[in-house]
Amino acid sequence: MTPTAAAPVTTGVDEGVGRTALLVAAARAIESRRPDALARDPFAEHFVRAARACARWPVRPGDVPEDADVADDPLWGRLGGYFALRTRTLDDHLLHAAQLGARQVVLLGAGLDTRAHRLDWPPGTTVFELDRARMLAFKQQVLDGVGARPTARRVPVACDLRLDWAAALTAAGFRPAAPTAWLAEGLLLYLPAAAERCLVATVDRLSAAGSSLAYEVKLGLEPAAVRRNPVYLAARDRLGIDLLALFDDEPRPDTAADLAALGWATVTHTPFDFTRHYGRGPRPEPDDALAANRWTFASRGPLPGPRGPAGTPR
């Protein structure tokens, strides 16, 4: 692949929650340049460079300013390490689900996810990417600019996940009777509680036996000491991303319990479980901005993964 340089543009995805997708892309770009990378995303750098608001953000470990060791940087070290660990964990989960027979993958709030291009999918796999039209258009423009070719059938579906999106997905060729690997990475944290319940109910309704769902949540409003954590302050002061203002602060539903009541098998992990499993990633610290994060894996049928640490079953 020979990337084609393009002038940065104002996209409409570099504000609000869309800007967090660019933050994750920058973190993935930095991780990709590490010799011991947990995950590699050759497209992430191009998303960052294509958006005017973040064109000067770091995309390599050596770009991180005024820090001899990127691992000590609260933004690109700790938070970036969290995103890298999350990426690898969910990559492994989805590929394992595909090995068990799921040939439909649905990325809910796909953002700048490039799994349809960078993972080695079994033949016949379709990856549906659900997000707002502006995000999908920006993503397509960048991917076209670098000549990216998907490794699975890729189907973008423009929709608002706070509303009814099932019709758009089925109109795009989704088959409710087939096993599906669903992923909500970095999504539910920003949705109102009612929207989360509606989304999960829709996933349940559209899921055949053998389907799975992986998602990320926070356990609720964090105390003041945690809200002053350097991770949050660095994102706000250095990048203009106020994560705490973007997180929905309503009481959260117990989605794992709701799924269990519907007959799904669920297991819940902390991110630190996977730090121990993979040997790299963030570790607990005082007043930790990551301590409330949970990754849940649910399945209709045998739990497909991840093939990693034991979690907390429901």
N, C-alpha and C positions, 0 to 999 in steps of 0.2 A: 504494500500500500504506500503510495506517495502522497502525503498530505499536501493540500493546496492552501496556501495562506490566504486568509480573508480579513478584511478590515473589520474590527469590532463594531457591533451594532447595538442599538437600544432595542431590546427584544420584548419587553413586557413580562419576561420570566425572571428578571433580575430584581424583583421587588417582592416583599412579603414572603410567603411560603416558597414561591418559585426561586427566590434567592438562596434558600437552604439547599435546593437541588444543586446549585452551582458550588456551594460550600462543600457538599459531599463529593462532587466531581473533582474539585481541587484536591481534596484529601486522597481520593483514589489515584489521582495523577501522581502525587507525591509518593504514595505507597508503591506505585508501579515502578518507580525508579530505585527502590531499595533492592539490594541483592537478595534479601530474605523475604521478599514481598509475600504477604498472605494472599493477595489477589492482584492481578494485573489487568488494567483497563487502558488499552492503547488509545481510546477515543476521549478519555476524560479531559485531557489537557486541551483538546480542541474546543470543547464546550466552554471552558473557562476563557480561553483566548477570544472566543467569538462574541462574548457579551461585554459591552463597553464598561459596565459598572464594575466588573471584576477582572478586566484584562491585565491588571498588574498584580493580581494575586499570585502567590507562589504555586508552582506546579512541579518543582523538584526539591529534594531535601536541601540542596545548597541555596535555594531561593529564600528560605525562611530567614528573616532579618534578625540581626543582633542576638544570635543564639548559636553557641558553638555546637550544641547537641539538640537536634530537632525533637528528640524524645522528651526533652524537658519543657518544650513549648506547650502551654495549656491548650492552645488552639490546634496547631498542626501536629503536635505530638500526642497529647492525651485524647482530644476529641477526634483528631484524624486517625489515631490508632483504634479508637472505638469503631469508626466507620469502616476501617479496613477489616477488623475482626468480624463485624456484622456482615460485610460483603462476603467474606470467605465462608462463614457459617451458613449463610443462606444460599450461596452457590452450591455448597455440598448438599444441602437439604434438597434443593430442586433437582439436582442431577440424580440423587438417589431416588426421589419420587419418580423421575422419568425412567430409571432403570427398572423400577417395579411396575411400570406399564402406563403411567400417565403420559399422554401425548398432547394434552392441552395444558399450557401454562398461562395463568392470568396474573399480570402484574397490576395491582390496584394502586393507582397513584404512581405510575411508572417513572415519572420525572425523567432524569437523564440516565436511567438504567440502560446498560448495553448488553445485558445477558443474551439477548437474541443474536448478538454478533460475536461475542467473545467466548461463549461456552460451547462445549462439544456435545451437541444434542443428538439423541438417537434419531434415525431417519423417521420421517413422518410427524415430527413434533411441530406444533404451532404455538407461537408465543403471542398472546394478545396483550397489548400495552394500552391501559386505560389512563387517560389524563385529559386535562383541558386542551382545547384546540391550539392555543398559543404555545403551550409547552411542546406539544407534538410537532408543530410546524417548525419551531426553532431547532428541535432535535433533528428533524429530517434534513433541514438545510445544512447543518453541520456534518451529518453523516454523509450526505451526498457530496459535500465539498471535499471529503477525504477519501471518497471512493469505497466506503464501507459496504460490505456484503454480509448479510445475515447467514448464520449457520443453521437456522431453522426458518420455517415460514413465519414471517413477522406480520402482525396485523395491528396497526394502530387504531384505537377506538376513541374518538373525541367525546367526552362526557364530563359531567359534574358528579363526583362521587357522593356529594351530599344529597343528590336527588335520585330519581329512578334511572338507573343505568342498565338494567337487565335487558331491556328491549334493544338498545344499541349494541350490546355484546352479542346477543343471539342473531341480530341482523347481520353482524360481521362474520357469521359462520360458526359461532360457538355451539357445541353440542352438549346439552345438559345430561344426556344419557351416558356420556363418556367420562372416565376418571379425569380429574383436573387437579393440578397443583396450583393453588392460589397463594399469592404473596402480597402482604400489606407491609412493606418496609418503609419506615419513616412516614407513615400516613395517619394512623389512628391518634397520634399525639396532638394533631391539629384539628381533628373533627369534633364537633359537638357530640355529647353523649348520645343524643337521639339518632344522629347520623351514623354513629358507630353501631348502634343496635340494628338499625335498618340495613346497613351494609352486611353485617354478619348474618342477619335473617335471609338476605338475598343469596349470599354464598351458600347457606344451608339449603335453600330451595333449589339451587342450580347444581348441587353436588351429588354425583352418583357415588355408589360404593367404590372404594379405592381412592377417593379424592382426599386431598390434604390442604391445610391452611396454615401458613406461618405468618406471624404478625408480631409487632413491637408495641409495647405500651409503657406508660409510666404509672406508678401506683397511686398517684394523686398529687396534690399541691405540696411542694417541698417547703421545709421550714426556711426562715429568713437566712440562717447561716449558710444553707446550701445554695440559696438564690444569689448569694454573694461569691460563689465559687469562681475562681479565675477562668474556668471554661466559659461560663456565661458572660463574664465581664469582657473577656478578650473578643468573643464573637460580636458583642455589642460595640465595643470601643474601636476595634480595629477593622471590622468589616461592615458595621452598621446593621447587624442582624441581631435583633433582640429576641432570642429564642423564648424567653419567659413570656414575652408579650404574645408570641405566636401560639404557644401551647394553649389548648383550651383548658380553662380552669374550673369547669364544672366537675362535680363528683363523677368519677368514671364508673361505667358498668363493669361487672365482673364477667368479662366475655368468656373466659375459660370455663367458668361455672355454667354460663348459658349454653355453651357448646356441649359440655358434658351432659347437661339435661336433655339435649337434643340427640344424644347417642354417640357423640364424637369422643374418641380417646384423646386426651390432651396431656402434654407434659410442658412444664414451665421451667425456664432457666434464668439465671442472672448472666450478664455478659462475662463475668469473671469465671464462670464455669468453663467458658471456651478459651479464655486466656490460659487457664491451666491445661486445657486439652491441646491447644495448638502451640503452646510455649511462647506466645507473643501476644501482646495486647495490654490494655489498661488493667491495673490492679487497684483494689480498694484503697481509698484515702479518706482522711477526716473531712466531714461536710461535703460529701462526694456528690457531684452533679450526675453521676452515672448510677448511683446506688439504687435509685427507684426504678431503673429500667428493667423490663422483663421481656424475654423472648419466648413466645408460646408456639408450640407445634401441635397441631390437631389433625386427626385423621378419621375418616369414615372407613373403618377396617384397620388392618395392622398399621401401626404408626410407622411411617416411612423414614423417619430420621429426625434429626441428624444422627449419623453414626458417630457419636461423640460421648460426652459425659452424661451420667445419669441425671435426670432432672426431678422435678417435683410433680408427680402425676396427680390428676384430679380424679 
